[in-house]
């Protein structure tokens, strides 16, 4: 039995999802003539109470498009030092948009309104980059799946409005946050200028993210998507997987969260564990004692058919997901319980 807990992106479409994809009505989405893509975009925009949405091949492209349409070259965005848009998007902020980053030392990847206010460059001081955008990530990847409170996001929004800044949400795992915190999607739609949401992580679709905003911004995003090569033809087959995922795989995210928390409970009892980040959703990030090579942990688990990932500096990551079944979970718990170093 092979158990892949490296990421929630490793899931494969179920037979039911494949059948739904097979039956999709499609057209040419580059001409905006794919009915299933239009249905998905309309549905997700309505879910978040926003005017429009645009389907993308990846979350990275959706994020990069948002940054491009909300900034000008030479400007600066504010984000946490662990932000995905800074660490894991290939330097796209600078390459695509000519924008620099002002990084905040937040808490588990989350920043506060007070921290944002402190690092905004004075608009009249032309020697420093003009601050124009704030980006937050919910849930936070490197922060161990931590979730923002709506109240803090609203406070950050108030700072943005007061300082003429745009506000973008990298919502790659936003569905996890919504389920874990029992929040309403429209709470986010009312705060952010742009939101990216992913279908290929916890929801189990094979491909796809969407960018949400007002209609004028999405019209600009369509042009940027074309420039980046993100236009796809009969992408309704992929959009259909997203529709199926939205209809069937949101509430079950609670199972992923439960299993992640149960793994954390077992790890907390191990003498070779130095610390564990609080577990709110489906990500478990833990550090091993300094005298232990974290790669040896990966190899030991690999020999038992369990695959996890390293994050550097003694940190390891486990991510639960749709294809991680209860029988696998019990095996992982038992293996970790018996593991002696």
Secondary structure in CASP SS format (residue, H / E / C, confidence):
PFRMAT SS
TARGET T0000
AUTHOR 0000-0000-0000
METHOD secondary structure of the structure
MODEL  1
X C 1.00
X C 1.00
X E 1.00
X E 1.00
X C 1.00
X C 1.00
X C 1.00
X C 1.00
X C 1.00
X C 1.00
X C 1.00
X C 1.00
X C 1.00
X C 1.00
X H 1.00
X H 1.00
X H 1.00
X H 1.00
X H 1.00
X H 1.00
X H 1.00
X H 1.00
X C 1.00
X C 1.00
X C 1.00
X C 1.00
X C 1.00
X C 1.00
X H 1.00
X H 1.00
X H 1.00
X C 1.00
X C 1.00
X C 1.00
X H 1.00
X H 1.00
X H 1.00
X H 1.00
X H 1.00
X H 1.00
X H 1.00
X H 1.00
X H 1.00
X H 1.00
X H 1.00
X H 1.00
X H 1.00
X C 1.00
X C 1.00
X C 1.00
X C 1.00
X E 1.00
X E 1.00
X E 1.00
X E 1.00
X E 1.00
X C 1.00
X C 1.00
X H 1.00
X H 1.00
X H 1.00
X H 1.00
X H 1.00
X H 1.00
X H 1.00
X H 1.00
X H 1.00
X H 1.00
X H 1.00
X H 1.00
X C 1.00
X C 1.00
X C 1.00
X C 1.00
X C 1.00
X E 1.00
X E 1.00
X E 1.00
X E 1.00
X E 1.00
X C 1.00
X C 1.00
X C 1.00
X H 1.00
X H 1.00
X H 1.00
X H 1.00
X C 1.00
X C 1.00
X C 1.00
X C 1.00
X H 1.00
X H 1.00
X H 1.00
X H 1.00
X H 1.00
X H 1.00
X C 1.00
X C 1.00
X E 1.00
X E 1.00
X E 1.00
X E 1.00
X E 1.00
X C 1.00
X C 1.00
X E 1.00
X C 1.00
X C 1.00
X E 1.00
X C 1.00
X C 1.00
X H 1.00
X H 1.00
X H 1.00
X H 1.00
X H 1.00
X H 1.00
X H 1.00
X C 1.00
X C 1.00
X C 1.00
X C 1.00
X C 1.00
X C 1.00
X C 1.00
X C 1.00
X C 1.00
X C 1.00
X C 1.00
X E 1.00
X E 1.00
X E 1.00
X E 1.00
X E 1.00
X E 1.00
X E 1.00
X C 1.00
X C 1.00
X E 1.00
X C 1.00
X C 1.00
X C 1.00
X C 1.00
X C 1.00
X E 1.00
X C 1.00
X C 1.00
X C 1.00
X H 1.00
X H 1.00
X H 1.00
X H 1.00
X H 1.00
X H 1.00
X H 1.00
X H 1.00
X H 1.00
X H 1.00
X H 1.00
X H 1.00
X H 1.00
X C 1.00
X C 1.00
X C 1.00
X E 1.00
X E 1.00
X E 1.00
X E 1.00
X E 1.00
X E 1.00
X C 1.00
X C 1.00
X H 1.00
X H 1.00
X H 1.00
X H 1.00
X H 1.00
X H 1.00
X H 1.00
X H 1.00
X C 1.00
X C 1.00
X C 1.00
X H 1.00
X H 1.00
X H 1.00
X H 1.00
X H 1.00
X C 1.00
X C 1.00
X C 1.00
X C 1.00
X E 1.00
X E 1.00
X E 1.00
X E 1.00
X E 1.00
X C 1.00
X C 1.00
X C 1.00
X C 1.00
X C 1.00
X C 1.00
X C 1.00
X C 1.00
X C 1.00
X C 1.00
X E 1.00
X E 1.00
X E 1.00
X E 1.00
X E 1.00
X C 1.00
X H 1.00
X H 1.00
X H 1.00
X H 1.00
X H 1.00
X H 1.00
X H 1.00
X H 1.00
X H 1.00
X H 1.00
X H 1.00
X H 1.00
X H 1.00
X C 1.00
X C 1.00
X C 1.00
X C 1.00
X C 1.00
X C 1.00
X C 1.00
X C 1.00
X H 1.00
X H 1.00
X H 1.00
X H 1.00
X H 1.00
X H 1.00
X H 1.00
X H 1.00
X H 1.00
X H 1.00
X H 1.00
X H 1.00
X H 1.00
X C 1.00
X C 1.00
X C 1.00
X C 1.00
X H 1.00
X H 1.00
X H 1.00
X H 1.00
X H 1.00
X H 1.00
X H 1.00
X H 1.00
X H 1.00
X H 1.00
X H 1.00
X H 1.00
X H 1.00
X H 1.00
X H 1.00
X H 1.00
X C 1.00
X C 1.00
X C 1.00
X C 1.00
X E 1.00
X E 1.00
X E 1.00
X E 1.00
X C 1.00
X C 1.00
X C 1.00
X C 1.00
X C 1.00
X C 1.00
X E 1.00
X E 1.00
X E 1.00
X E 1.00
X E 1.00
X E 1.00
X C 1.00
X C 1.00
X C 1.00
X C 1.00
X C 1.00
X H 1.00
X H 1.00
X H 1.00
X H 1.00
X H 1.00
X H 1.00
X H 1.00
X H 1.00
X H 1.00
X H 1.00
X C 1.00
X C 1.00
X E 1.00
X E 1.00
X C 1.00
X E 1.00
X E 1.00
X E 1.00
X E 1.00
X C 1.00
X C 1.00
X E 1.00
X E 1.00
X E 1.00
X E 1.00
X E 1.00
X C 1.00
X C 1.00
X C 1.00
X C 1.00
X C 1.00
X C 1.00
X H 1.00
X H 1.00
X H 1.00
X H 1.00
X H 1.00
X H 1.00
X H 1.00
X H 1.00
X H 1.00
X H 1.00
X H 1.00
X H 1.00
X H 1.00
X C 1.00
X C 1.00
X C 1.00
END
